[in-house]
Amino acid sequence: MFRLKNIAIAMLVAAGALIGDAQAAAPEAIVTPLMTKPLDDYPGKESLMIMVEYPPGAVDPVHRHHAHAFVYVLEGTIVMQVKGGNEVTLKPGQTFYEGPNDVHTVGRNASQTQPAKFIVLLLKDKGAPVLVPEK
């Protein structure tokens, strides 16, 4: 019995490692800058427009933008959530907003087989990073 228990524990540890490896191996988003424009009426601020492509199964890390972020879905289906908000599933033509103090807890492709693509308009401090990982 003791040996079976040890084997079962070893199998659970191995399964946990495989799940962790699968999450770590999830494809990353492909981010393409489209346009940056200083906002002369708002000194020290700029707008940045990016296109984000989620390969099938892509998952973003928990992060924040320190910006107003306006999302518009072009293709596929994505799942988004900010801390304290509801998880939402978005399809082409739908939008999502993140504020400068929001923590983006969920950002992923809803499909394991189809890519997704969306545009993000960020209103942010000039030269600030697009994404800041959250611990």
Contacts in CASP RR format, 6 or more apart in sequence:
PFRMAT RR
TARGET T0000
AUTHOR 0000-0000-0000
METHOD contacts of the structure
MODEL  1
MFRLKNIAIAMLVAAGALIGDAQAAAPEAIVTPLMTKPLDDYPGKESLMI
MVEYPPGAVDPVHRHHAHAFVYVLEGTIVMQVKGGNEVTLKPGQTFYEGP
NDVHTVGRNASQTQPAKFIVLLLKDKGAPVLVPEK
23 59 0 8 1.000
26 57 0 8 1.000
26 58 0 8 1.000
26 59 0 8 1.000
27 54 0 8 1.000
27 55 0 8 1.000
27 56 0 8 1.000
27 57 0 8 1.000
27 58 0 8 1.000
28 55 0 8 1.000
28 58 0 8 1.000
29 52 0 8 1.000
29 53 0 8 1.000
29 54 0 8 1.000
29 55 0 8 1.000
29 58 0 8 1.000
29 60 0 8 1.000
30 52 0 8 1.000
30 53 0 8 1.000
30 55 0 8 1.000
31 50 0 8 1.000
31 51 0 8 1.000
31 52 0 8 1.000
31 53 0 8 1.000
31 130 0 8 1.000
32 50 0 8 1.000
32 51 0 8 1.000
32 52 0 8 1.000
32 53 0 8 1.000
33 48 0 8 1.000
33 49 0 8 1.000
33 50 0 8 1.000
34 49 0 8 1.000
34 50 0 8 1.000
34 51 0 8 1.000
34 119 0 8 1.000
35 47 0 8 1.000
35 48 0 8 1.000
35 49 0 8 1.000
36 46 0 8 1.000
36 47 0 8 1.000
36 48 0 8 1.000
36 49 0 8 1.000
37 46 0 8 1.000
37 47 0 8 1.000
38 44 0 8 1.000
38 45 0 8 1.000
38 46 0 8 1.000
38 126 0 8 1.000
39 45 0 8 1.000
39 46 0 8 1.000
39 47 0 8 1.000
39 123 0 8 1.000
44 125 0 8 1.000
44 126 0 8 1.000
45 123 0 8 1.000
45 124 0 8 1.000
45 125 0 8 1.000
45 126 0 8 1.000
46 123 0 8 1.000
46 124 0 8 1.000
46 125 0 8 1.000
46 126 0 8 1.000
46 127 0 8 1.000
47 121 0 8 1.000
47 122 0 8 1.000
47 123 0 8 1.000
47 124 0 8 1.000
48 67 0 8 1.000
48 121 0 8 1.000
48 122 0 8 1.000
48 124 0 8 1.000
48 130 0 8 1.000
49 119 0 8 1.000
49 120 0 8 1.000
49 121 0 8 1.000
49 122 0 8 1.000
50 119 0 8 1.000
50 120 0 8 1.000
50 122 0 8 1.000
50 130 0 8 1.000
51 74 0 8 1.000
51 117 0 8 1.000
51 118 0 8 1.000
51 119 0 8 1.000
51 120 0 8 1.000
52 117 0 8 1.000
52 118 0 8 1.000
52 119 0 8 1.000
52 120 0 8 1.000
53 115 0 8 1.000
53 116 0 8 1.000
53 117 0 8 1.000
54 78 0 8 1.000
54 108 0 8 1.000
54 109 0 8 1.000
54 115 0 8 1.000
54 116 0 8 1.000
54 117 0 8 1.000
55 109 0 8 1.000
55 115 0 8 1.000
56 109 0 8 1.000
56 111 0 8 1.000
56 112 0 8 1.000
56 113 0 8 1.000
56 114 0 8 1.000
56 115 0 8 1.000
57 108 0 8 1.000
57 109 0 8 1.000
57 111 0 8 1.000
57 112 0 8 1.000
58 108 0 8 1.000
58 109 0 8 1.000
58 116 0 8 1.000
59 107 0 8 1.000
59 108 0 8 1.000
59 109 0 8 1.000
60 104 0 8 1.000
60 107 0 8 1.000
60 108 0 8 1.000
61 133 0 8 1.000
61 134 0 8 1.000
62 103 0 8 1.000
62 104 0 8 1.000
62 105 0 8 1.000
62 133 0 8 1.000
62 134 0 8 1.000
63 103 0 8 1.000
63 104 0 8 1.000
63 131 0 8 1.000
63 132 0 8 1.000
63 133 0 8 1.000
63 134 0 8 1.000
64 101 0 8 1.000
64 102 0 8 1.000
64 103 0 8 1.000
64 104 0 8 1.000
64 131 0 8 1.000
64 132 0 8 1.000
64 134 0 8 1.000
65 98 0 8 1.000
65 99 0 8 1.000
65 100 0 8 1.000
65 102 0 8 1.000
65 104 0 8 1.000
65 122 0 8 1.000
65 124 0 8 1.000
65 130 0 8 1.000
65 131 0 8 1.000
65 132 0 8 1.000
66 100 0 8 1.000
66 124 0 8 1.000
66 125 0 8 1.000
66 128 0 8 1.000
66 132 0 8 1.000
67 98 0 8 1.000
67 99 0 8 1.000
67 100 0 8 1.000
67 122 0 8 1.000
67 123 0 8 1.000
67 124 0 8 1.000
67 125 0 8 1.000
67 128 0 8 1.000
67 130 0 8 1.000
68 97 0 8 1.000
68 98 0 8 1.000
68 99 0 8 1.000
68 100 0 8 1.000
68 122 0 8 1.000
68 123 0 8 1.000
68 124 0 8 1.000
69 97 0 8 1.000
69 98 0 8 1.000
69 99 0 8 1.000
69 120 0 8 1.000
69 121 0 8 1.000
69 122 0 8 1.000
70 95 0 8 1.000
70 96 0 8 1.000
70 97 0 8 1.000
70 120 0 8 1.000
70 121 0 8 1.000
70 122 0 8 1.000
71 80 0 8 1.000
71 90 0 8 1.000
71 95 0 8 1.000
71 96 0 8 1.000
71 97 0 8 1.000
71 98 0 8 1.000
71 118 0 8 1.000
71 119 0 8 1.000
71 120 0 8 1.000
72 93 0 8 1.000
72 94 0 8 1.000
72 95 0 8 1.000
72 118 0 8 1.000
72 119 0 8 1.000
72 120 0 8 1.000
72 121 0 8 1.000
73 90 0 8 1.000
73 91 0 8 1.000
73 92 0 8 1.000
73 93 0 8 1.000
73 94 0 8 1.000
73 95 0 8 1.000
73 96 0 8 1.000
73 116 0 8 1.000
73 117 0 8 1.000
73 118 0 8 1.000
74 92 0 8 1.000
74 93 0 8 1.000
74 117 0 8 1.000
74 118 0 8 1.000
74 119 0 8 1.000
75 92 0 8 1.000
75 115 0 8 1.000
75 116 0 8 1.000
75 117 0 8 1.000
75 118 0 8 1.000
76 91 0 8 1.000
76 92 0 8 1.000
76 109 0 8 1.000
76 110 0 8 1.000
76 111 0 8 1.000
76 114 0 8 1.000
76 115 0 8 1.000
76 116 0 8 1.000
76 117 0 8 1.000
77 89 0 8 1.000
77 90 0 8 1.000
77 91 0 8 1.000
77 109 0 8 1.000
77 110 0 8 1.000
77 111 0 8 1.000
77 114 0 8 1.000
77 116 0 8 1.000
78 89 0 8 1.000
78 90 0 8 1.000
78 107 0 8 1.000
78 108 0 8 1.000
78 109 0 8 1.000
78 110 0 8 1.000
78 116 0 8 1.000
78 118 0 8 1.000
79 87 0 8 1.000
79 88 0 8 1.000
79 89 0 8 1.000
79 90 0 8 1.000
79 106 0 8 1.000
79 107 0 8 1.000
79 108 0 8 1.000
79 109 0 8 1.000
79 110 0 8 1.000
80 87 0 8 1.000
80 88 0 8 1.000
80 90 0 8 1.000
80 96 0 8 1.000
80 104 0 8 1.000
80 106 0 8 1.000
80 107 0 8 1.000
81 87 0 8 1.000
81 88 0 8 1.000
81 104 0 8 1.000
81 105 0 8 1.000
81 106 0 8 1.000
81 107 0 8 1.000
82 98 0 8 1.000
82 99 0 8 1.000
82 102 0 8 1.000
82 103 0 8 1.000
82 104 0 8 1.000
82 105 0 8 1.000
83 102 0 8 1.000
83 103 0 8 1.000
83 105 0 8 1.000
87 106 0 8 1.000
88 96 0 8 1.000
89 110 0 8 1.000
90 96 0 8 1.000
90 118 0 8 1.000
98 104 0 8 1.000
100 124 0 8 1.000
103 134 0 8 1.000
104 134 0 8 1.000
109 115 0 8 1.000
109 116 0 8 1.000
110 116 0 8 1.000
122 130 0 8 1.000
124 130 0 8 1.000
END
